[in-house]
Amino acid sequence: MKKLLSTMLVGILALSLSACGNKATTATSASDDGAKTSVIGVAMPTQSLQRWNQDGENMKKQLEAKKYKVDLQYANNDVNAQVQSIENMITKKCKVLVVASIDGAALTDVLKKAADNGIKVIAYDRLIMKSPNVDYYATFDNFKVGVIQGQYIEKKLGLKEGKGPFNIELFGGSPDDNNATFFYKGAMSVLQPYIDNGKLVVGSKQKDFTTIAIQGWDSAKAQARMDNLITSTYSKGTKLDVVLSPNDSLAIGIVAALKNAGYGGANKPYPVLTGQDCDKPNILAMIHDQQSMSIFKDTRTLANKVVEMVDAIVQGKQAEVNDTKTYNNGSKVVPSFLCDPIYADKDNYKKILIDSGYYKESDLK
């Protein structure tokens, strides 16, 4: 009898363990199926700039590696087109929307629709303004971007050592991009004291952000403004020592204007010129001493963080953030995750960009 009872207990235990094993397998399958049936909408502003192509493809690649279906759309810098693409994503019942906005204040109504349909929203690298329906913001530390640009100018000119005065011109980003003011304020936190003490002189006297801002981050508009500055202020032998450019699309237009005005020779070298994004044409400009530096924001790092945030949201969890105070969009303070930017220049670009696998050597020929 004892032997029979023992045998029966062993059998029950085996069945119990088998049942637990089946439950675990079923739960894993359900999780996989959940990912496979979750559509993630990714709305990027344009394909005309290299960085947004890279951002979109990095995002799509990493999300698909997690078995998500990805609806990636570009809007050609057309606000209405971006609104329509987001509406289509809502219709497709996307689980999460990742949006790099064209106009940070133009998405209030469509994001209300997303919220009404239970869709969470992550603002990607550009804060979406005036909407309570922005759940998270993922970006780089944009104030720090400007600080690094300012510090680069400070070091390159020897301002800390009291050198100067030097002539500087200031450029700002698109006024409808909330990041642009962070870039400018960060840079000016370093440069303003030198402007105040006369070590940096703004020859045009154009310092107000609304005056120096370039709508749409447009290279041609930056070139036109630089053309005008050269004609009005630097055509009679006055030396231009440095130009603050917040990103590479403006910098490439500034380089074109300087080149047309005869800069680049021994008697008229290019001024110190900043940038951001490490676009290929700008790395080539650095190699040829036309641009001095560019802020590197590794889109692989940002995409990876956003994928982690998407994963958490799909699982019904809170996404990881490291800033809950800085980014007020006019309706709420948006919980944010800030990645750290660094800079690349002629001296370190191979280590930063090529050794890391971001570019191949052949990409920069």
C-alpha positions as CSV (number, residue, x, y, z in Angstrom):
1,M,0.0,0.0,0.0
2,K,2.8,2.4,0.9
3,K,4.6,1.6,-2.3
4,L,1.4,2.3,-4.3
5,L,0.8,5.6,-2.4
6,S,4.4,6.6,-3.1
7,T,4.0,5.9,-6.8
8,M,0.8,7.9,-6.9
9,L,2.5,10.9,-5.2
10,V,5.4,10.9,-7.6
11,G,2.9,10.8,-10.5
12,I,0.9,13.7,-9.1
13,L,4.1,15.7,-8.6
14,A,5.3,15.0,-12.1
15,L,1.9,16.1,-13.5
16,S,2.1,19.3,-11.4
17,L,5.6,20.2,-12.6
18,S,4.5,19.4,-16.2
19,A,1.5,21.8,-15.8
20,C,3.8,24.6,-14.4
21,G,6.1,24.1,-17.3
22,N,3.2,24.3,-19.8
23,K,2.0,27.5,-18.1
24,A,5.5,29.1,-18.4
25,T,5.7,28.2,-22.1
26,T,2.2,29.5,-22.7
27,A,3.1,32.8,-21.0
28,T,6.2,33.2,-23.1
29,S,4.3,32.5,-26.3
30,A,1.6,35.0,-25.3
31,S,4.3,37.7,-24.7
32,D,5.9,36.9,-28.1
33,D,2.5,37.1,-29.8
34,G,1.8,40.4,-28.0
35,A,4.9,41.9,-29.5
36,K,4.1,40.5,-32.9
37,T,0.6,42.0,-32.9
38,S,1.7,45.4,-31.5
39,V,2.2,48.0,-34.1
40,I,4.5,50.9,-33.3
41,G,4.1,54.1,-35.2
42,V,7.3,56.1,-35.9
43,A,6.7,59.6,-37.4
44,M,9.9,61.3,-38.6
45,P,10.0,64.9,-40.0
46,T,11.8,64.5,-43.3
47,Q,14.2,62.4,-45.4
48,S,16.0,65.5,-46.7
49,L,18.4,65.5,-43.7
50,Q,20.7,62.5,-43.2
51,R,20.2,62.3,-39.5
52,W,16.4,61.7,-39.7
53,N,17.0,58.9,-42.2
54,Q,19.4,57.3,-39.7
55,D,17.1,57.8,-36.8
56,G,14.2,56.3,-38.6
57,E,16.1,53.3,-39.8
58,N,17.8,52.7,-36.4
59,M,14.4,52.8,-34.7
60,K,12.8,50.4,-37.2
61,K,15.7,48.0,-37.1
62,Q,15.7,47.8,-33.3
63,L,11.9,47.6,-32.9
64,E,11.7,44.8,-35.5
65,A,14.4,42.9,-33.7
66,K,12.0,42.9,-30.8
67,K,9.3,41.5,-33.1
68,Y,7.2,44.6,-33.3
69,K,5.5,45.7,-36.5
70,V,6.7,49.2,-37.4
71,D,4.9,51.8,-39.4
72,L,7.6,54.3,-40.2
73,Q,6.5,57.5,-42.0
74,Y,8.4,60.6,-43.2
75,A,6.5,63.9,-43.7
76,N,8.8,65.9,-45.9
77,N,8.8,68.8,-43.4
78,D,5.0,69.2,-44.1
79,V,3.1,69.6,-40.9
80,N,-0.2,68.6,-42.4
81,A,1.4,65.5,-43.9
82,Q,2.7,64.6,-40.5
83,V,-0.7,65.0,-38.9
84,Q,-2.2,62.8,-41.6
85,S,0.4,60.1,-41.1
86,I,-0.2,60.1,-37.3
87,E,-4.0,59.9,-37.9
88,N,-3.3,56.8,-40.1
89,M,-1.2,55.3,-37.4
90,I,-4.1,55.8,-34.9
91,T,-6.5,54.1,-37.4
92,K,-4.1,51.2,-37.5
93,K,-4.4,50.9,-33.7
94,C,-0.7,51.5,-33.0
95,K,0.2,50.7,-29.4
96,V,2.7,53.5,-29.1
97,L,3.6,56.5,-31.2
98,V,7.1,57.8,-31.5
99,V,7.1,61.3,-32.9
100,A,9.9,63.6,-34.0
101,S,7.7,66.7,-34.7
102,I,8.1,69.2,-37.4
103,D,6.2,72.0,-35.6
104,G,6.3,71.3,-31.9
105,A,2.9,73.1,-31.3
106,A,0.9,71.7,-34.2
107,L,0.0,68.2,-32.9
108,T,-2.4,69.0,-30.1
109,D,-5.6,67.8,-31.8
110,V,-4.2,64.6,-33.3
111,L,-2.5,63.6,-30.0
112,K,-5.9,64.1,-28.2
113,K,-7.2,61.5,-30.7
114,A,-4.3,59.2,-29.8
115,A,-5.0,59.6,-26.1
116,D,-8.7,58.9,-26.6
117,N,-7.7,55.6,-28.3
118,G,-5.4,54.6,-25.4
119,I,-2.2,55.2,-27.4
120,K,0.9,56.4,-25.6
121,V,3.2,59.0,-27.1
122,I,7.0,59.4,-26.9
123,A,8.3,62.7,-28.2
124,Y,11.6,61.8,-30.0
125,D,14.4,64.4,-29.8
126,R,12.0,67.3,-30.3
127,L,9.6,68.2,-27.5
128,I,6.0,68.3,-28.6
129,M,4.5,71.5,-27.2
130,K,1.2,72.5,-25.7
131,S,-0.3,69.0,-25.3
132,P,-1.0,67.1,-22.1
133,N,-1.0,63.9,-24.2
134,V,2.8,63.5,-24.4
135,D,3.7,60.7,-22.1
136,Y,7.5,60.7,-22.4
137,Y,10.4,62.6,-24.1
138,A,13.6,60.9,-25.3
139,T,16.4,63.2,-26.4
140,F,20.0,64.2,-25.8
141,D,20.8,66.9,-23.2
142,N,20.1,69.8,-25.5
143,F,21.4,72.5,-23.1
144,K,24.6,70.5,-22.8
145,V,24.9,70.5,-26.6
146,G,25.1,74.3,-26.6
147,V,27.5,74.3,-23.7
148,I,29.9,71.9,-25.5
149,Q,29.8,74.2,-28.6
150,G,30.5,77.2,-26.4
151,Q,33.3,75.5,-24.6
152,Y,34.9,74.4,-27.8
153,I,34.9,78.1,-29.0
154,E,36.3,79.1,-25.6
155,K,39.1,76.7,-25.8
156,K,39.9,77.1,-29.5
157,L,40.3,80.9,-29.1
158,G,42.0,80.8,-25.7
159,L,39.3,83.0,-24.1
160,K,40.0,81.6,-20.6
161,E,43.6,82.8,-21.0
162,G,42.4,86.3,-21.8
163,K,43.0,86.2,-25.5
164,G,40.9,88.4,-27.8
165,P,39.0,90.4,-28.9
166,F,37.6,88.1,-31.6
167,N,34.7,88.8,-34.0
168,I,31.9,86.3,-33.8
169,E,28.5,85.8,-35.5
170,L,25.7,83.9,-34.0
171,F,23.1,81.6,-35.7
172,G,20.1,80.0,-34.1
173,G,18.0,77.0,-35.1
174,S,14.4,76.9,-36.2
175,P,12.1,78.9,-33.9
176,D,9.4,76.2,-34.1
177,D,11.8,73.6,-32.7
178,N,11.9,73.8,-28.9
179,N,15.4,72.3,-28.9
180,A,16.8,75.3,-30.7
181,T,16.4,77.6,-27.7
182,F,18.1,75.0,-25.5
183,F,21.0,74.9,-27.9
184,Y,21.3,78.7,-27.9
185,K,20.9,79.2,-24.2
186,G,23.5,76.5,-23.5
187,A,26.1,78.1,-25.9
188,M,25.4,81.6,-24.5
189,S,25.8,80.4,-20.9
190,V,29.5,80.0,-21.9
191,L,29.9,82.9,-24.5
192,Q,27.9,85.7,-23.0
193,P,30.5,86.6,-20.3
194,Y,33.1,87.0,-23.1
195,I,30.6,89.2,-25.1
196,D,30.0,91.3,-22.0
197,N,33.7,91.8,-21.3
198,G,34.5,92.6,-25.0
199,K,36.6,89.5,-25.7
200,L,34.0,88.4,-28.2
201,V,32.5,91.1,-30.5
202,V,29.3,90.4,-32.5
203,G,30.1,92.6,-35.5
204,S,26.5,92.6,-36.8
205,K,25.1,93.3,-33.3
206,Q,22.6,90.6,-34.1
207,K,22.3,88.6,-30.9
208,D,18.6,88.2,-30.2
209,F,17.4,84.6,-30.9
210,T,14.4,85.7,-33.0
211,T,16.8,87.7,-35.2
212,I,19.4,85.0,-35.7
213,A,17.0,82.0,-36.0
214,I,16.8,80.1,-39.3
215,Q,13.3,78.8,-40.1
216,G,13.2,75.1,-40.8
217,W,16.9,74.6,-40.2
218,D,17.3,75.5,-43.9
219,S,20.8,75.4,-45.3
220,A,20.0,77.9,-48.1
221,K,18.5,80.4,-45.6
222,A,21.7,80.1,-43.5
223,Q,23.8,80.7,-46.6
224,A,21.7,83.7,-47.5
225,R,22.1,85.2,-44.0
226,M,25.9,84.5,-44.0
227,D,26.1,86.2,-47.4
228,N,24.4,89.3,-46.0
229,L,26.6,89.3,-42.9
230,I,29.8,89.1,-45.0
231,T,28.6,91.9,-47.3
232,S,27.4,94.2,-44.5
233,T,30.1,93.6,-41.9
234,Y,33.1,91.7,-43.2
235,S,33.7,93.0,-46.7
236,K,36.2,95.7,-45.9
237,G,38.9,93.6,-44.3
238,T,37.3,93.0,-40.9
239,K,38.3,89.5,-39.8
240,L,35.6,87.0,-38.9
241,D,37.0,84.7,-36.3
242,V,34.2,82.4,-35.3
243,V,30.6,81.5,-36.2
244,L,28.3,79.7,-33.7
245,S,26.1,77.3,-35.7
246,P,23.8,75.0,-33.8
247,N,23.7,72.2,-36.3
248,D,25.2,70.8,-39.5
249,S,22.5,71.8,-42.0
250,L,23.1,75.5,-41.1
251,A,26.9,75.0,-41.0
252,I,27.0,73.6,-44.5
253,G,25.2,76.7,-45.8
254,I,27.5,78.9,-43.8
255,V,30.6,77.1,-45.4
256,A,29.1,77.7,-48.9
257,A,28.8,81.4,-48.2
258,L,32.3,81.7,-46.8
259,K,33.7,79.7,-49.7
260,N,32.0,82.1,-52.2
261,A,33.5,85.0,-50.3
262,G,37.0,83.8,-50.8
263,Y,37.6,82.2,-47.4
264,G,39.9,79.2,-47.2
265,G,43.3,80.7,-48.2
266,A,46.3,81.4,-46.1
267,N,45.4,85.1,-45.8
268,K,41.7,84.4,-45.2
269,P,41.3,81.2,-43.2
270,Y,37.9,79.8,-42.4
271,P,36.6,81.0,-39.0
272,V,36.0,78.5,-36.1
273,L,32.6,77.0,-37.0
274,T,30.5,74.7,-34.8
275,G,27.8,72.2,-35.8
276,Q,25.8,69.2,-34.7
277,D,24.7,65.8,-36.0
278,C,28.0,64.7,-37.7
279,D,26.5,64.5,-41.1
280,K,28.8,63.1,-43.7
281,P,29.3,66.3,-45.7
282,N,30.2,68.1,-42.5
283,I,32.7,65.5,-41.5
284,L,34.3,66.0,-44.9
285,A,34.2,69.8,-44.3
286,M,36.0,69.2,-41.0
287,I,38.7,67.1,-42.7
288,H,39.2,70.0,-45.1
289,D,39.4,72.6,-42.3
290,Q,36.1,74.3,-43.4
291,Q,34.2,73.3,-40.3
292,S,35.8,72.9,-36.8
293,M,33.6,70.5,-34.9
294,S,30.2,68.8,-34.8
295,I,28.2,67.5,-31.8
296,F,27.8,63.7,-32.1
297,K,24.5,62.4,-30.9
298,D,24.7,58.6,-31.5
299,T,21.2,57.8,-32.8
300,R,21.8,54.2,-32.1
301,T,21.9,55.0,-28.4
302,L,18.8,57.1,-28.5
303,A,16.9,54.5,-30.6
304,N,17.9,51.8,-28.1
305,K,16.6,53.9,-25.2
306,V,13.3,54.5,-27.0
307,V,12.9,50.8,-27.8
308,E,13.3,50.1,-24.0
309,M,10.7,52.7,-23.3
310,V,8.3,51.2,-25.9
311,D,8.9,47.7,-24.3
312,A,8.0,49.1,-20.9
313,I,4.8,50.8,-22.2
314,V,3.6,47.7,-24.0
315,Q,4.1,45.7,-20.8
316,G,2.1,48.2,-18.9
317,K,5.1,49.5,-16.9
318,Q,6.5,53.0,-16.4
319,A,9.4,53.8,-18.8
320,E,12.7,54.7,-17.3
321,V,13.4,58.5,-17.1
322,N,16.2,60.6,-15.6
323,D,14.7,64.1,-15.8
324,T,11.3,65.1,-14.4
325,K,11.9,68.9,-14.1
326,T,13.4,70.4,-17.2
327,Y,11.1,70.0,-20.1
328,N,7.8,71.9,-19.7
329,N,5.8,71.8,-22.9
330,G,3.4,74.5,-21.8
331,S,0.9,72.0,-20.7
332,K,2.9,69.7,-18.4
333,V,6.4,68.8,-17.4
334,V,7.2,65.8,-19.6
335,P,9.1,62.9,-18.0
336,S,12.3,62.6,-20.0
337,F,15.3,60.5,-20.6
338,L,18.4,62.5,-21.6
339,C,21.4,60.9,-23.4
340,D,24.8,62.5,-23.3
341,P,26.2,64.3,-26.4
342,I,30.0,64.5,-27.2
343,Y,31.8,66.3,-30.0
344,A,33.9,65.2,-32.9
345,D,36.5,67.2,-34.7
346,K,39.4,66.6,-37.1
347,D,41.5,65.2,-34.3
348,N,39.1,62.6,-32.9
349,Y,36.5,61.8,-35.6
350,K,38.1,58.5,-36.5
351,K,37.9,57.2,-33.0
352,I,34.4,58.6,-32.4
353,L,32.7,57.8,-35.7
354,I,34.7,55.1,-37.5
355,D,36.0,52.9,-34.7
356,S,32.6,52.9,-33.2
357,G,31.1,51.5,-36.4
358,Y,28.9,54.6,-37.0
359,Y,30.5,55.2,-40.3
360,K,32.9,53.3,-42.5
361,E,36.1,54.8,-43.7
362,S,34.7,54.6,-47.3
363,D,31.7,56.7,-46.3
364,L,34.0,59.7,-45.8
365,K,35.8,59.8,-49.2
